[in-house]
């Protein structure tokens, strides 16, 4: 996944400094690793942009797809969000997910992400780092599930994530899991919600 993240971060570098990811989609269609990429950006209404990266194998078959909706926080005010966590939230507590500063430095180096909001004290954790880690957690869960049902979570898979609040460096977010989703909660708020489905 890091290859397509790097391709997305390298496109229009610095154009979206200070912007955040509102939602994202990652599609994995094959076990093959991409060898070439195409990335495009499209301006939407004021304060919003869409960035799309596609990864292809040697035969030009689509093997990975990454779509980001980028948001300029200075242009978005008073947005209503479903961000309240209650004790009756469905799912099972899994574990806490922490984003240490050393891990952040590694991700920024490997991804080529230069957005200044990811630097300094209380840096905002990159949404793509959150997505990458959740995809890894999901794949581990899928590998265990394959022992009982080999076809249960096979490719192709789509990972849809929405971000409601910025996660800060060093912060621990509790993960709540259902059969096809992972939700990150902390202090009574939903920080992100990942939905997984077969494509």
C-alpha positions in Angstrom: 0.0 0.0 0.0 2.9 2.4 0.7 3.7 2.6 -3.0 0.4 4.1 -4.0 0.5 6.3 -0.9 3.8 7.6 -2.1 2.5 8.2 -5.6 -0.4 10.3 -4.2 1.8 12.3 -1.9 4.2 13.1 -4.7 1.5 14.6 -6.9 1.0 18.4 -6.7 3.4 18.5 -3.8 2.7 21.5 -1.5 -0.5 22.4 -3.4 -2.6 21.2 -0.5 -0.4 22.1 2.5 -2.6 22.6 5.5 -5.5 20.6 4.0 -6.8 17.4 5.7 -8.4 14.2 4.3 -12.2 14.2 4.9 -12.7 10.7 3.5 -10.8 8.2 1.4 -11.2 5.0 -0.5 -8.6 2.3 -1.0 -9.3 -0.6 -3.4 -7.2 -3.7 -3.6 -8.1 -5.8 -6.6 -5.2 -8.3 -6.8 -2.2 -9.5 -4.8 0.2 -8.1 -7.4 2.2 -5.0 -6.5 1.8 -2.0 -8.9 4.7 -1.0 -11.1 3.2 2.2 -12.6 0.8 4.9 -11.4 -1.5 7.6 -12.7 -2.5 10.4 -10.3 -5.0 13.2 -11.0 -6.5 16.0 -8.9 -9.8 17.7 -9.5 -11.0 20.9 -7.7 -14.5 20.5 -6.4 -16.5 23.3 -4.6 -14.6 25.8 -2.6 -12.4 24.2 0.0 -12.6 20.7 -1.5 -10.5 18.7 -3.9 -10.4 15.1 -5.1 -7.1 13.3 -5.6 -7.1 9.9 -7.4 -4.2 7.5 -7.8 -4.4 4.2 -9.8 -1.7 1.5 -9.6 -1.2 -0.9 -12.5 0.8 -4.1 -12.9 3.1 -4.9 -15.9 0.1 -5.8 -18.1 -1.6 -2.5 -17.2 -4.3 -4.2 -15.1 -5.6 -2.1 -12.3 -4.4 -3.7 -9.0 -4.8 -0.8 -6.5 -6.9 2.4 -6.4 -6.7 5.3 -3.9 -9.2 8.2 -3.9 -8.9 11.1 -1.4 -11.3 13.9 -0.7 -9.2 16.7 0.6 -10.6 19.5 2.7 -9.3 23.0 3.5 -10.2 23.5 7.2 -10.2 27.3 6.8 -13.1 27.0 4.3 -15.3 24.6 6.3 -17.3 25.9 9.2 -20.3 24.6 11.1 -20.2 21.2 9.5 -22.6 18.7 11.2 -20.9 15.4 11.9 -22.0 12.1 13.4 -19.3 12.2 16.0 -20.9 11.2 19.3 -19.9 7.8 20.8 -22.3 6.1 23.2 -22.1 3.1 25.4 -24.5 1.2 23.2 -22.2 1.5 20.1 -22.3 -1.9 18.4 -19.2 -4.0 18.1 -16.5 -5.4 20.3 -13.6 -3.4 21.8 -10.4 -4.5 20.1 -7.4 -2.6 21.5 -5.9 0.9 21.6 -4.1 2.3 18.6 -1.4 4.8 19.4 0.5 7.0 16.9 4.0 7.7 18.4 6.2 10.5 17.0 8.9 8.0 15.9 6.4 6.1 13.8 5.1 9.4 12.3 8.7 10.3 11.2 9.1 6.9 9.5 5.7 7.3 7.7 6.5 10.8 6.5 9.9 9.6 5.2 8.5 6.6 3.5 5.5 8.3 2.0 7.1 11.6 1.0 4.2 13.4 2.8 5.5 17.0 3.3 2.3 18.6 4.7 3.4 20.9 7.5 0.4 20.0 9.8 2.2 16.7 10.4 5.2 18.3 12.1 5.8 19.8 15.5 4.2 19.3 18.8 0.7 17.8 18.7 1.1 17.2 15.0 -1.9 15.9 13.1 -1.5 12.2 12.3 -1.8 11.7 8.5 -5.1 10.1 7.5 -3.2 7.8 5.1 -1.1 6.5 8.0 -4.3 5.7 9.9 -5.7 4.0 6.8 -2.6 2.0 6.2 -2.5 0.7 9.8 -6.2 -0.2 9.8 -5.8 -2.0 6.5 -3.0 -4.0 8.1 -5.1 -4.8 11.1 -8.0 -5.9 8.9 -5.7 -8.2 6.8 -4.4 -9.9 10.0 -8.0 -10.5 11.1 -8.8 -11.8 7.6 -5.9 -14.2 7.7 -7.3 -15.6 10.9 -10.8 -15.8 9.5 -9.5 -17.7 6.5 -8.8 -20.7 8.7 -12.5 -21.2 9.0 -13.8 -19.7 5.8 -11.2 -19.2 3.0 -13.5 -17.2 0.9 -14.8 -14.9 3.6 -12.7 -11.9 3.0 -10.9 -12.5 -0.3 -9.9 -9.9 -2.8 -11.0 -7.6 -4.3 -11.7 -5.5 -1.2 -12.7 -1.8 -0.8 -11.7 0.2 2.3 -13.9 3.3 2.8 -12.8 5.7 5.6 -14.3 8.9 7.0 -12.4 11.2 9.3 -14.4 13.3 11.9 -11.7 14.7 14.1 -7.9 15.0 13.8 -5.9 12.4 15.7 -2.8 13.9 17.3 0.7 12.4 17.7 0.9 10.3 20.8 -2.9 10.0 21.1 -4.4 6.6 21.7 -7.7 5.8 20.0 -9.8 2.8 21.0 -10.9 0.6 18.2 -14.4 -0.9 18.1 -14.9 -3.6 15.5 -17.9 -5.1 13.8 -18.0 -7.7 11.1 -17.2 -5.2 8.3 -16.1 -2.1 10.1 -13.5 -0.5 12.5 -14.4 2.7 14.4 -11.8 4.8 16.3 -13.2 6.4 19.4 -11.6 8.6 22.2 -13.1 10.8 24.9 -16.7 10.1 23.8 -16.1 11.1 20.2 -15.8 9.1 16.9 -12.5 10.1 15.2 -12.7 7.8 12.2 -14.9 5.1 10.7 -13.6 2.4 8.3 -16.1 0.3 6.3 -14.8 -2.7 4.4 -16.7 -4.5 1.6 -16.0 -6.9 -1.3 -15.8 -5.2 -4.7 
